[in-house]
Amino acid sequence: MNIDPKVVSKKEIYRILISTVTPRPIAWVSSMDEKNKVNLAPFSFFNVVSVNPPILGFSPLLNGEAKIKDTLRNISKQGEFVVNIVSHNYAEQMNQTSAPYGADINEMEQVKLTPAASSLISVPSVQEALVRYECRLHDIISFGDQPLAGQLILGKICSVYLDDQVFHNNRIDIQKLDTIGRMEGSFYSTTRDRFSIARPVSDASDTEK
């Protein structure tokens, strides 16, 4: 079966995307408005988009009424944010911060997390997060003004915090970091079940004659 995105509903395309592009890493983004009110929200349309320069990207969707989310509003005005990496221990609190709180509510306080001063930017990090990326806004790319249109936020990493629990001998202990990924609906996955495949080597001897 072939599906034409122009014919089916946007909700149907959304369901297909979130059920097949899996698992998706989660950016737990802290931001701050012009009155220094902190916002914390998770986004699973998230990934690394560049190493040189180091840039992370995540995309808040416009809601069903085509209104922007507090995170996008804060970052577009203040130009700073922190991507806190979600470990399994904090899955419930991460999920709770996705609730539709008003802009005047500090989600970090609501779920009893501890704000930690960032090293180079004014936006606080989540102290409980074992890895935290401080970012300055690089660009915002809008894909439209209709409901569910993505607003891609690109942030240049200016500082990285690595907790001693997960960083030693110049390596990340991925077992202790214990990240989770977003699946479809209310489902999540862990990174505990892994397998290894050696990187391939190209033997071009037959093609270089």
DABELFEN-V694324 format. One record per residue. N is the residue number from 1. RES is the residue in three letters. SS is DSSP state (alpha for helix, beta for strand, coil for the rest). NEAR is the number of other ideal C-beta (glycine too) atoms within 8 Angstrom. Layout:
BEGIN
n={N	N}
res={RES	RES}
ss={SS	SS}
near={NEAR	NEAR}
END
This chain:
BEGIN
n={1	2	3	4	5	6	7	8	9	10	11	12	13	14	15	16	17	18	19	20	21	22	23	24	25	26	27	28	29	30	31	32	33	34	35	36	37	38	39	40	41	42	43	44	45	46	47	48	49	50	51	52	53	54	55	56	57	58	59	60	61	62	63	64	65	66	67	68	69	70	71	72	73	74	75	76	77	78	79	80	81	82	83	84	85	86	87	88	89	90	91	92	93	94	95	96	97	98	99	100	101	102	103	104	105	106	107	108	109	110	111	112	113	114	115	116	117	118	119	120	121	122	123	124	125	126	127	128	129	130	131	132	133	134	135	136	137	138	139	140	141	142	143	144	145	146	147	148	149	150	151	152	153	154	155	156	157	158	159	160	161	162	163	164	165	166	167	168	169	170	171	172	173	174	175	176	177	178	179	180	181	182	183	184	185	186	187	188	189	190	191	192	193	194	195	196	197	198	199	200	201	202	203	204	205	206	207	208	209}
res={MET	ASN	ILE	ASP	PRO	LYS	VAL	VAL	SER	LYS	LYS	GLU	ILE	TYR	ARG	ILE	LEU	ILE	SER	THR	VAL	THR	PRO	ARG	PRO	ILE	ALA	TRP	VAL	SER	SER	MET	ASP	GLU	LYS	ASN	LYS	VAL	ASN	LEU	ALA	PRO	PHE	SER	PHE	PHE	ASN	VAL	VAL	SER	VAL	ASN	PRO	PRO	ILE	LEU	GLY	PHE	SER	PRO	LEU	LEU	ASN	GLY	GLU	ALA	LYS	ILE	LYS	ASP	THR	LEU	ARG	ASN	ILE	SER	LYS	GLN	GLY	GLU	PHE	VAL	VAL	ASN	ILE	VAL	SER	HIS	ASN	TYR	ALA	GLU	GLN	MET	ASN	GLN	THR	SER	ALA	PRO	TYR	GLY	ALA	ASP	ILE	ASN	GLU	MET	GLU	GLN	VAL	LYS	LEU	THR	PRO	ALA	ALA	SER	SER	LEU	ILE	SER	VAL	PRO	SER	VAL	GLN	GLU	ALA	LEU	VAL	ARG	TYR	GLU	CYS	ARG	LEU	HIS	ASP	ILE	ILE	SER	PHE	GLY	ASP	GLN	PRO	LEU	ALA	GLY	GLN	LEU	ILE	LEU	GLY	LYS	ILE	CYS	SER	VAL	TYR	LEU	ASP	ASP	GLN	VAL	PHE	HIS	ASN	ASN	ARG	ILE	ASP	ILE	GLN	LYS	LEU	ASP	THR	ILE	GLY	ARG	MET	GLU	GLY	SER	PHE	TYR	SER	THR	THR	ARG	ASP	ARG	PHE	SER	ILE	ALA	ARG	PRO	VAL	SER	ASP	ALA	SER	ASP	THR	GLU	LYS}
ss={coil	coil	coil	coil	coil	coil	coil	coil	coil	alpha	alpha	alpha	alpha	alpha	alpha	alpha	alpha	alpha	alpha	alpha	coil	coil	coil	beta	coil	coil	beta	beta	beta	beta	beta	beta	coil	coil	coil	coil	coil	beta	beta	beta	beta	beta	beta	coil	coil	beta	beta	beta	beta	beta	beta	coil	coil	beta	beta	beta	beta	beta	beta	beta	beta	coil	coil	coil	coil	coil	coil	coil	coil	alpha	alpha	alpha	alpha	alpha	alpha	alpha	alpha	alpha	coil	beta	beta	beta	beta	beta	beta	coil	beta	alpha	alpha	alpha	alpha	alpha	alpha	alpha	alpha	alpha	coil	coil	coil	coil	coil	coil	coil	coil	coil	coil	alpha	alpha	alpha	alpha	coil	coil	coil	coil	beta	beta	coil	coil	coil	coil	coil	coil	coil	coil	beta	beta	coil	coil	coil	coil	beta	beta	beta	beta	beta	beta	beta	beta	beta	beta	beta	beta	coil	coil	coil	coil	coil	coil	coil	beta	beta	beta	beta	beta	beta	beta	beta	beta	beta	beta	beta	beta	coil	coil	coil	coil	beta	beta	coil	coil	beta	beta	coil	alpha	alpha	alpha	alpha	coil	beta	beta	beta	beta	coil	coil	coil	coil	coil	beta	beta	beta	coil	coil	coil	coil	coil	coil	coil	coil	coil	coil	coil	coil	coil	coil	coil	coil	coil	coil	coil}
near={2	3	8	6	6	3	5	7	5	8	7	8	11	9	9	9	8	14	8	6	5	11	8	12	10	15	12	15	14	15	16	13	13	5	4	7	9	13	14	15	13	12	12	11	9	13	7	7	7	7	5	4	8	8	12	15	12	13	11	14	9	14	8	5	5	9	6	7	10	10	14	12	11	13	15	9	8	12	7	14	14	17	14	15	13	12	11	8	6	11	10	6	10	12	8	10	14	7	6	2	7	4	9	4	7	9	14	14	7	10	10	5	12	7	10	9	6	13	7	6	12	7	14	12	15	16	8	8	13	11	13	14	14	17	14	10	14	8	5	11	7	9	7	7	6	8	9	10	12	11	14	11	14	13	15	11	12	8	10	8	10	9	8	6	7	12	10	6	3	4	6	8	10	9	6	8	12	12	13	13	14	12	12	7	5	2	6	9	10	10	10	6	5	5	4	4	4	4	4	4	4	4	5	6	5	6	5	5	3}
END
